Amino acid sequence: MQREIQVICGNVSIPNLSGFLKTIGSIASENEVIIQGLNADLIAGDRHLHFAVGKALRAIAAGRNIAKDPGIEIMRYASGERQIERSFSIGLHKGENNAVFVLLGKMDNLLLALSALKELISEKPCSELLAYSNSKRQGILSVFGITDAEIEASGEEHIPELVIERVALADFVK
C-alpha cells in the first residue's frame, strides 16, 4: 500500500494525556490515516526523525515490525528501543510539549487530518523544533543512554549521529 508521509511540528498544551491521545486517534480514524506524536525535545534533528520513519516503514513492508501499529513502530525506532513499552519515553506527555506529528496515509486524507491537527497545536517550523540544540542535550543523552566516554571519543558535535546509530541498532539491541 502506497502511503504519503507528512510531518507537522508545534507547541501543544496537554492537560489530559489520554484525552489528547483519544482526540488524535479520532482524527486519525475519521481521516483513515496514521498519526504518531513524538516529543520534539528528544529528536536529535530532522535526519534522526526521517531515518527512524524510514526504518519503521521498511520493517513493516518486510514484515519485521514488532509493533502492530505503524505509529508505535515509528516511535520504537525513533527511541532506538526494541521494546515497545520503553519507546514511550519519546512520546508526548502531560503539560507543555514541543511536538512533532508524523502522518501516514493518502494525500487527500492527510490534508484533512493536518487541518484538524492545526486546530490543536500552535504550529512552528519543524526546522526549528527538530534541530539539535544544547537545550535538548541532557534529555537526549538520558533517553538514548549516550555516555560521556562516547562523547569524548566522537566529540560533542556528533551527538545526533550517536542517536542515529541507536536507531540503526534498534533491531539488534536487546
C-alpha positions as CSV (number, residue, x, y, z in Angstrom):
1,M,0.0,0.0,0.0
2,Q,1.5,3.3,-1.1
3,R,1.4,5.9,1.7
4,E,2.4,9.5,1.7
5,I,4.2,11.0,4.7
6,Q,3.5,14.4,6.2
7,V,5.2,16.0,9.3
8,I,3.9,18.9,11.3
9,C,5.5,20.5,14.3
10,G,4.3,22.8,17.0
11,N,3.7,23.5,20.7
12,V,0.8,21.8,22.4
13,S,-0.6,22.1,25.9
14,I,-1.9,18.7,27.1
15,P,-3.9,18.9,30.3
16,N,-5.0,15.3,30.0
17,L,-2.8,12.9,28.0
18,S,-5.3,10.1,27.5
19,G,-7.9,12.6,26.4
20,F,-5.5,14.2,23.9
21,L,-4.4,10.8,22.5
22,K,-8.1,9.9,22.1
23,T,-8.6,13.1,20.1
24,I,-5.6,12.4,17.9
25,G,-6.9,8.8,17.5
26,S,-10.3,10.1,16.4
27,I,-8.7,12.5,13.8
28,A,-6.6,9.6,12.5
29,S,-9.6,7.1,12.2
30,E,-12.0,9.7,10.8
31,N,-9.5,10.5,8.0
32,E,-8.1,7.0,7.6
33,V,-4.6,8.0,8.4
34,I,-2.0,7.1,11.0
35,I,-0.8,9.9,13.3
36,Q,2.1,9.5,15.7
37,G,3.0,12.3,18.1
38,L,6.6,12.5,19.4
39,N,8.4,14.8,21.9
40,A,10.4,17.1,19.6
41,D,12.7,17.9,22.5
42,L,14.0,14.3,22.3
43,I,14.5,14.3,18.5
44,A,18.2,15.0,17.6
45,G,17.4,16.7,14.3
46,D,15.4,16.0,11.2
47,R,17.8,13.3,10.0
48,H,17.0,11.4,13.2
49,L,13.3,11.6,12.5
50,H,13.5,10.7,8.8
51,F,15.9,7.8,9.4
52,A,13.6,6.4,12.1
53,V,10.4,6.7,10.0
54,G,12.2,5.1,7.0
55,K,13.5,2.2,9.2
56,A,10.0,1.7,10.6
57,L,8.3,1.7,7.2
58,R,10.9,-0.7,5.8
59,A,10.4,-3.1,8.8
60,I,6.6,-3.0,8.2
61,A,7.0,-3.6,4.5
62,A,9.3,-6.6,5.1
63,G,7.1,-8.0,7.9
64,R,9.8,-7.4,10.5
65,N,7.8,-4.9,12.6
66,I,7.5,-5.6,16.3
67,A,4.5,-3.3,16.9
68,K,1.2,-4.0,15.1
69,D,0.5,-0.2,14.9
70,P,2.7,1.6,12.4
71,G,2.7,4.7,14.6
72,I,4.1,2.7,17.5
73,E,6.7,1.2,15.2
74,I,7.8,4.7,14.2
75,M,8.0,5.6,17.9
76,R,10.0,2.4,18.6
77,Y,12.6,3.3,16.0
78,A,12.7,7.0,16.9
79,S,13.5,6.0,20.5
80,G,16.1,3.5,19.4
81,E,14.3,0.8,21.5
82,R,13.4,-2.7,20.7
83,Q,10.8,-2.9,23.5
84,I,7.6,-1.1,22.8
85,E,7.0,0.0,26.4
86,R,10.4,1.6,26.6
87,S,9.8,3.6,23.4
88,F,7.0,5.6,25.1
89,S,9.8,7.7,26.7
90,I,10.0,9.7,23.5
91,G,6.2,10.2,23.3
92,L,4.1,13.2,24.3
93,H,3.5,13.9,28.0
94,K,1.0,15.9,30.1
95,G,1.7,19.6,30.2
96,E,3.6,21.8,27.6
97,N,5.1,19.9,24.7
98,N,7.2,20.7,21.7
99,A,5.7,18.1,19.4
100,V,6.2,16.6,16.1
101,F,3.4,14.6,14.4
102,V,4.2,12.1,11.7
103,L,1.2,11.3,9.5
104,L,0.9,8.4,7.0
105,G,-1.9,7.9,4.5
106,K,-3.4,9.0,1.2
107,M,-2.6,12.7,0.4
108,D,-6.2,13.9,0.4
109,N,-6.8,12.3,3.8
110,L,-3.5,13.7,5.1
111,L,-4.5,17.2,4.2
112,L,-7.8,16.8,6.2
113,A,-6.0,15.4,9.2
114,L,-3.4,18.1,9.1
115,S,-6.1,20.7,9.1
116,A,-7.7,19.1,12.2
117,L,-4.3,18.9,13.9
118,K,-3.6,22.6,13.2
119,E,-6.7,23.4,15.4
120,L,-4.9,21.6,18.4
121,I,-1.4,22.9,18.1
122,S,0.4,26.2,17.8
123,E,2.3,25.4,14.6
124,K,6.1,26.1,14.5
125,P,8.7,25.3,11.8
126,C,10.0,21.7,12.1
127,S,13.4,23.0,11.2
128,E,13.3,25.0,14.4
129,L,11.7,22.4,16.7
130,L,13.6,19.3,15.5
131,A,17.1,20.9,15.3
132,Y,19.5,19.5,17.8
133,S,20.5,22.1,20.4
134,N,22.2,22.3,23.7
135,S,18.8,22.7,25.5
136,K,17.9,19.2,24.3
137,R,21.3,17.6,25.2
138,Q,20.5,16.2,28.7
139,G,17.2,14.7,27.7
140,I,18.7,13.1,24.6
141,L,21.7,11.7,26.5
142,S,19.4,10.3,29.1
143,V,16.8,8.7,26.7
144,F,19.4,7.2,24.4
145,G,21.9,6.2,27.1
146,I,24.8,8.1,25.5
147,T,27.8,8.0,27.7
148,D,30.5,10.6,28.5
149,A,33.0,8.1,27.1
150,E,31.2,8.1,23.7
151,I,31.0,11.9,23.6
152,E,34.7,12.1,24.5
153,A,35.6,9.6,21.7
154,S,33.4,11.1,19.0
155,G,33.0,14.8,20.0
156,E,30.1,16.8,21.3
157,E,29.1,17.8,17.8
158,H,28.4,14.1,16.9
159,I,25.7,13.5,19.5
160,P,23.0,13.5,16.7
161,E,25.0,10.8,14.9
162,L,25.2,8.7,18.1
163,V,21.4,8.9,18.3
164,I,21.0,7.8,14.7
165,E,23.4,4.9,15.5
166,R,21.0,3.9,18.3
167,V,18.1,4.0,15.8
168,A,20.1,1.8,13.3
169,L,20.8,-0.7,16.1
170,A,17.2,-0.9,17.4
171,D,16.7,-4.2,15.6
172,F,19.6,-5.8,17.3
173,V,19.9,-4.4,20.8
174,K,18.0,-6.3,23.4
